[in-house]
Amino acid sequence: MKFARSRLVAGASILAVAGVATGGVIARADDSAPVAKAAAGGLSVTPATVEHTTQKGRVGKITIKNTTSNTLKVTIKVRPWAQARDSGKVALNRRGDYTPYVKAGTASFNLRPGSKTVSIRVRRTPPKGSLYAGIQVFGKPLHAKARNGIIPQYEVIGRLRLNPKHKRPSLKLGSVAVKRHKIGRVLIFEVRNTGNTLDAVGGSVSISGPSSRHGTITPMTPVPGQVVQLVGSSLEGMKHGTYTARFTITQGGKRYGATRTFHY
């Protein structure tokens, strides 16, 4: 069974995590602070992903295990993802809070060395019928003594996927731009996921002008509400001038067409 394992956090500082936090990361309180030495044990959560069709009531459960020698004050929050436009990677948005829609059955408790199982419950149906989020589990020792001014704290992030009963894939097609990339200059095309699914977005582009080129778009998976930058085609070796790009974009069985002009 897959599980998410904690990272050790120094003081009250929390670093951004892409996706699910997995073990062994030691955080600094700031750039000049000493690094906390890893304490024995930590927190782990099973399973790493809770997935269910959206409905009111219980949609799953997680088991939180404390393998430290201390009693931990554990808090659980369901928070939205923030997604990087260029890479599509996600990190927890710690300012967001999905408590009005979904929360842990017991959101705060003291956990002695051992484990506790907590239900995840939908309180109110999300507006679009789906919700994709991170489950943040934070643990702070109740009576730990500071070492070198540092009290170790633990954080583990799981995934929550509440899939819609009725899928409604939908995209808002945005603008194009020329951007430096690891493969050189490329044409990128921004799209926003305005639907309620995690269906990947892909397609192709045909470029015409002083030179011509056809490219296949590498699929990306935008979280509902988020914008990603699709890489349309490399522009290396093409003549400078004004071009027309004709896109064919697909998501969840739907097809979109868009035409954009750009200068290179």
C-alpha positions in Angstrom: 0.0 0.0 0.0 1.3 3.4 -0.9 1.8 6.0 1.8 3.1 9.5 2.3 5.9 10.0 4.7 6.7 13.2 6.7 9.5 15.6 6.3 11.1 17.3 9.3 10.5 21.0 9.6 12.7 23.2 11.7 10.9 25.7 14.0 7.7 27.0 12.5 9.1 27.3 8.9 7.4 25.3 6.2 8.9 24.9 2.7 6.8 24.6 -0.5 6.2 21.0 -1.5 5.5 19.8 -5.1 2.8 17.2 -5.0 3.3 14.8 -2.1 6.0 15.3 0.5 8.1 12.3 0.9 10.6 11.5 3.6 13.9 12.9 4.7 13.7 16.6 3.8 15.1 18.9 6.5 14.0 22.5 6.3 15.7 25.6 7.5 14.0 28.3 9.5 15.8 30.8 7.2 19.0 30.8 5.1 21.2 31.5 8.1 19.6 29.1 10.6 21.3 25.8 11.6 19.8 22.7 10.1 17.9 20.5 12.5 19.3 17.0 12.8 16.8 14.3 11.9 15.0 13.0 14.9 14.1 9.4 15.2 10.9 8.6 13.3 8.3 11.0 12.0 4.7 11.0 10.6 3.4 8.9 7.8 -0.1 8.8 6.2 -1.7 5.8 4.5 -3.0 5.9 1.7 -1.1 8.7 -0.1 -4.1 9.4 -2.2 -7.8 9.4 -1.2 -10.0 9.1 -4.3 -13.8 8.9 -4.5 -16.7 10.2 -6.6 -18.0 13.4 -5.0 -20.8 12.9 -2.6 -21.8 14.3 0.8 -20.6 12.3 3.8 -17.5 10.1 4.2 -15.4 9.7 1.1 -12.4 7.9 2.5 -10.1 7.7 5.5 -6.4 8.1 6.3 -4.3 6.4 8.9 -1.7 8.7 10.6 1.2 7.0 12.2 3.5 8.7 14.8 6.9 6.9 14.9 8.6 9.5 17.1 9.1 9.1 20.8 6.9 12.2 21.6 3.2 12.9 21.7 2.4 15.1 18.7 -0.2 17.8 18.4 -1.6 16.9 14.9 -3.7 19.2 12.7 -5.3 18.2 9.4 -6.3 20.7 6.7 -7.5 20.2 3.1 -6.0 22.9 0.9 -5.9 23.7 -2.8 -3.0 23.2 -5.1 -1.0 26.0 -6.7 0.2 24.9 -10.1 3.3 26.0 -12.0 2.3 27.2 -15.4 5.5 26.1 -17.2 6.1 22.7 -15.6 2.6 21.8 -14.4 4.0 20.7 -11.0 1.8 21.4 -8.0 2.5 22.7 -4.5 0.3 23.2 -1.6 -1.4 26.6 -1.4 -1.1 27.1 2.4 -3.2 30.2 2.3 -6.2 28.3 0.9 -8.6 26.3 2.9 -11.3 23.9 1.6 -12.9 23.5 5.1 -16.3 24.8 3.9 -16.4 21.8 1.5 -14.4 19.0 3.0 -12.6 18.3 6.2 -11.2 15.6 8.4 -13.7 14.0 10.8 -11.2 14.9 13.6 -9.2 17.9 12.4 -7.0 18.3 15.6 -5.9 15.8 18.2 -2.9 14.6 20.3 -1.3 11.5 19.0 1.0 9.4 21.1 3.5 7.1 19.4 1.2 4.8 17.4 -1.5 5.4 14.9 -5.0 6.9 14.4 -7.5 6.5 11.6 -9.4 9.6 10.6 -12.3 9.9 8.1 -12.4 12.5 5.3 -15.9 13.9 4.9 -17.6 16.2 2.3 -19.6 18.8 4.1 -21.0 20.6 1.0 -20.8 19.7 -2.7 -18.1 21.8 -4.5 -19.5 24.3 -7.0 -18.4 22.3 -10.1 -18.9 18.9 -8.6 -15.3 17.9 -8.2 -12.3 18.9 -5.9 -8.6 18.1 -6.3 -6.6 19.1 -3.2 -3.8 18.3 -0.8 -4.3 16.8 2.6 -1.9 18.6 5.0 -1.0 16.8 8.2 1.1 18.7 10.6 2.6 17.4 13.8 4.2 19.4 16.6 5.7 17.7 19.7 3.8 18.7 22.9 6.7 18.6 25.3 9.8 18.4 23.2 12.9 20.4 24.3 14.6 22.7 21.9 18.0 21.7 20.6 20.2 24.6 19.4 17.0 26.7 19.5 15.1 24.4 17.3 12.0 22.3 18.0 11.4 19.7 15.3 8.0 19.7 13.6 6.6 17.3 11.0 4.5 17.7 7.9 3.2 15.2 5.4 1.0 16.0 2.4 -1.4 13.5 0.8 -3.7 13.9 -2.2 -7.5 14.1 -2.3 -9.3 13.5 -5.6 -13.0 13.9 -5.5 -14.1 13.1 -9.1 -17.3 14.5 -10.6 -20.4 12.3 -11.1 -20.8 14.0 -14.4 -17.6 15.0 -16.3 -17.6 18.5 -17.9 -14.3 19.0 -19.6 -13.8 22.6 -20.6 -10.9 24.9 -21.6 -10.4 28.6 -22.0 -7.8 29.2 -24.7 -5.4 32.1 -24.1 -2.5 33.8 -25.8 0.8 32.6 -27.3 4.3 33.7 -26.6 7.9 32.9 -27.6 9.8 31.6 -24.6 13.3 30.2 -23.9 13.1 26.5 -23.1 15.6 23.8 -22.5 15.3 22.9 -26.2 15.8 26.5 -27.3 13.1 29.0 -28.2 9.6 27.6 -28.3 6.1 28.7 -28.9 3.9 28.3 -25.9 0.1 28.5 -25.7 -1.7 29.2 -22.4 -4.9 27.3 -21.5 -7.0 27.4 -18.4 -8.9 24.4 -17.2 -12.5 25.7 -16.7 -14.0 22.2 -16.4 -14.2 19.8 -13.5 -11.9 17.0 -14.6 -8.2 16.1 -14.4 -8.1 15.1 -18.1 -4.8 15.8 -19.8 -4.6 18.5 -22.5 -2.7 17.9 -25.7 -2.9 18.4 -29.4 -0.9 19.8 -32.3 0.1 23.1 -34.0 0.8 24.1 -37.5 2.9 27.2 -38.0 3.1 29.1 -41.3 4.9 32.3 -42.4 8.5 32.9 -43.5 9.1 29.3 -42.5 6.7 26.5 -41.7 6.6 23.8 -39.0 4.2 21.2 -37.5 4.5 20.2 -33.9 2.9 17.8 -31.5 2.0 19.2 -28.1 3.3 17.3 -25.1 0.2 16.7 -22.9 -0.1 18.5 -19.5 -2.7 18.0 -16.8 -4.1 21.3 -15.5 -5.9 21.3 -12.2 -9.4 22.8 -12.5 -9.1 26.5 -12.3 -5.4 26.6 -13.1 -3.5 27.8 -16.2 -0.7 25.8 -17.9 1.6 26.7 -20.7 1.6 24.1 -23.5 4.8 23.8 -25.5 3.6 24.1 -29.1 6.8 23.7 -31.1 10.5 24.5 -31.2 11.2 27.7 -33.3 14.9 27.0 -33.6 16.2 27.5 -37.2 13.1 29.3 -38.4 13.4 32.7 -40.1 12.4 35.8 -38.3 9.1 37.4 -39.2 5.3 37.3 -38.5 3.7 33.8 -38.2 0.3 32.2 -37.9 -0.1 29.3 -35.6 -3.2 27.0 -35.9 -3.8 24.9 -32.9 -5.8 21.7 -32.4 -6.3 21.1 -28.7 -7.9 18.1 -27.1 -9.2 17.3 -23.6 -11.4 14.5 -22.5 -12.8 13.8 -25.9 -13.4 17.4 -26.7 -11.6 19.2 -29.5 -10.8 22.9 -29.8 -9.4 25.0 -32.6 -7.6 28.3 -32.3 -5.5 30.6 -34.5 -3.0 33.0 -33.1 -0.3 35.3 -34.7 3.1 35.9 -33.3 6.4 37.5 -34.1 9.7 35.7 -34.0 
